[in-house]
Amino acid sequence: MLNRLRPLRVAVTLQLTVSALAVPGLAAQEREIILATTTSTDDTGLLDSLLPMFREATGIAVKPIAVGTGAALEMARRGDADAVLVHAPESERAYVESGDLIDGRRIMYNDFLIIGPAADPAGARDKPIADAMKAIGKHGSFVSRGDASGTEKKELSLWKAAGIAPASIGRREETGQGMGATLLVAEQRQTYTLTDRATYLAFRDRLTLVPLVEGDPILRNIYSAYSVNPGKHPAAKRGAAVRFVRYLTEPEVQGWIGRFGVQRWGEPLFHPDAASARRP
């Protein structure tokens, strides 16, 4: 079983404007919300540091459930969460249009990497994305999350753009697990996989696999937060969820996100993105 990373020690204490976030009249049942989110926010230790700071600033506790983006969005559709933090914009749009998700804001981004053995037996290194996927499909093997996550959705879109049906790849294995666990399986198999940069950096000390394809704009990985619509799901705690989404967009928190991971890994795991346009 994959052990969770130990929480990072954060040297920076955020001094937020409490008047914008504190909720003195909040009902007791509104003082805890469920956050459906992705494994990358959990595996990297981001939530271990961020959620206690939010509770200190607002008095609202957040219970995170880290699953793939597809499962997180389905939790919202069933009304089993109050807020979501996910990274599959095209999939998110359907839940906004159905009215399950509201109050959407872009929060941060990083990027995806194709990683594999340093010897690169398929010859994918530094090729254009489509050519790299074709090389891996023909000459390599690949480990997929296979869990309807944002990462798997991106992977499937890359195979499609390369004109390859994943089912036709004889050496493609699905783990059905989160990103951290999938990285360890790929390491054991010495095969290729697609990962977000944040989780790769958090697990790098346990890997010999190296980035082979990166930097293409198509590999940008955008995270957005939403509250669940109580108009469709009456139990959803919109007031507290909106405060959580708003907190993530505060300039001080955005600055903290941009510094998170630098001290330990030499570069940020995520880049702040709240200045971007409000999500539909």
N, C-alpha and C positions, 0 to 999 in steps of 0.2 A: 504494500500500500504506500502511496506517495505521501511522504511527510510534508506538512506545510512549512514554508519558509518561516524562519523566526522573524518577528516584526522588526522593521528597521528602527533604529533610534534616530529620532528627528530632532536636530538641534535648534530648529527654528520654531518659535512659538508665534502663532498668528494673533495679531491684535486687531480683531474685526470690530466694525461698528455695530454694537449689540442692538441698538435701536432698530436696525433694519432686519434683524434676524431673530431676536429673542421673542418668545411667545408666552408672556406671563399668564394669559387667560386660556391657554390651551387645555382642553379637556384631558382627563387622565388617559382615556383610550387613544388620544391622538399623540401621546408622547413616545410611541414606538411605531416605527413603520417597517415594512418588509421591502427590501431592495432586491429585485431580480437582476442579476448582473452576469458578467462573463468571467471565465476562469482566469483570464489574464490580469484582471484587476485584483484578484485574490492571490494568485500565484506569485505576483511581483511584490506583495506586501503593501501595496498602495492603500487598500482598505483598512489594514491593521493600523495605519497611521492616521488616515483621513477621518474615519468614522468617530473615533474618540474626540477629535478636535471639533467636529460638528456637534456632538452631544454637549461638549463644554460650552460652546457658543450659543446653543439654542435650547438645551434641555431635552432634545429629542433623540432617542436611541434608534439606531438603525440595525436591523437584523438582515445581514446579507445572505443571499442564496446564490452561490456561484455555479452557473451551468453554462452551456453554450448559448449563444445569442438566440438561436431558434427556440430553445426551451424557455429562455427568459421571456421572449415575446409571447409564447403560449401561456405562460403564467399570467401575463397581463390580460390576455384574451379571456382567461377563465376567472379573472378577478382575484387571483391568488397573490397579488403583490400590490404595493401602493406606489412604487416608483421603479423605473428600470434604467440601467446604464449599459448600453449595448453598442455594437459596432458593425452593423450591416445596413447601411442607409436604404438600399432598395427594398429590403425586407421590412424595415421599419415603416416605410411609406404606406404599406398596405394596412398596418395597424392604426396609423393616424387616420387614413381615409375611412376605416371602419368605425372610428370614434372610440377605440379602446385606449389610445394614447393621446394625451394633450400636453400643452405647456412645454413643448420640446425645445431644447437648446443644445447646440454643439458645445462640447466641453473640452476635448483634447484630441490629439491624433499622435500616431507614430507610423510605422510602416511595416510591411510584410517583407520577409526574406525567404528565398529558397536556399536551404542549407543542405549540406551533404558531406560525404567523406572528402578529406583534403585531396586525395588522389583523383577524385572526380571521374570515376570510371565511365560515366555516360557522356562526358565532355560538355557539360552544361555551363561551365564557368564563363561569366561575363557575356553570354549570348543574349540577344534580344529575348524577351519573355517567351514568345511563341516558339522560337527555335530551341530554347532551353527545355521547355515542356516536351517538345517533340523528341529531343535527345533522351530525356529521362524516360519517356514512355516507350522508346524503342530499345534503349540500351541499359536502363537502370531499373531500380525498384523504388517504391514510394510508400511512405506511411502517412495515412490520412487520419484526421480526427474522426470522421464519419459520424458526427453527432449533431448535424444541422447548425453548427456554430457559425459565427461570422467568418472565421478562418476557413472552415470547409466550404462555405458559400463562395469565398474568394477563390479557393483552389479550383472548385468546379468551373467557375467562370474562366479561369486561366486554361484549363483543359479544353473548354468549348472554343475559346479564341484560337487555340492551336489546332482545332479540327480533330480532336481526339476524344473518343468516348471512354470515360473512366472504366467502364465495364470491360473494355477490350484490352486493358492493361493487365497482363497476366500476373505481374508482381506488384500489385497495389493492395496494401493491407489497411483495414480500418480498425482503429483501436476502440472507438466508441467512448473515449475519455477526453479529459481536458488537455490544454496545451502543454502543461508541464509534464504530465504523464506520457503524452504522445512524444515529446522530445526524448524522454528516457527510452521509450520503445525504439525510436529511430536510432538512437545511439547504440542500443544493444544490437540492432539489426545492421548497423552501418549502412544506412540507406538515406534517401532524400526525403525531405518534408518541407512544408510551408509553415512558417511561424511568424507571429508578431515579434518585432524587435525587443519589446520590453521583456517578454517571457524568455526569449533567447538569452538576453543579457543576465537575467536573474538566475538562469541555469547554466551559464557558460562554463563555470568552473567544473561542472560535472560532464561536460561534453568534449569530444574530439571533433565533432562535426563543425564545419565552418561555413560562413556565408559565401555563396557562390554567385547569386544573382540578387542585386539590390539596386535601389536608386531610381527605378522607373516610376514616373508619376502614377501609373496604374496601380502601384503597390501601396499607395497611401491608405492608411487605416484610421477611419474617423469614428470617434466615440461620441455618442449623444445621450442625454438624459431626458426622461419624460416622467410625468405623473400619470397614473391610471385614472381614467374618467369615471367619477362617481355617478354620472348620468347613466352609464351602462352598468356600472358595478357599484351599487350603493354602499358597500362596506369599505370602499377605497377611501383612504385618508388624504384627500387632496391638499388640505391646508398644510399639513406637515410635509407632504411630498413636495409641494411647490417650494417650501422653504429649503428643502434639501437641494433641489435643482438650482435655486437662486444662490445658495451657498457656494455651489461648485463654480458659479460664474463670477463670484466676487473677485476683484482685482488681487487681493492678498492671497486668496486660495489659488487663483490662476498662476500667480508667481511661484507659489509653493509647488504646484504641479510641475512647473518648468524646472525646478531645482531637484525634484525628487529623483534619487538614484545617483546623482552626480558624485557625491562623496564616496559612495561604495563602488560604482561601476565606471566612473570617469565620464559619463554622459547621462543626460536625462532619459528616463524610460518613456516619458510622454511629453508632448509639447502642448501648451495651452492653446485653446482654439475658440474661446467664448466670444472673442471679438468678431467672429464670423456671423453671417446673417442668421437670424432666428430660424429654426427648422420649421417646415410647414406643419 
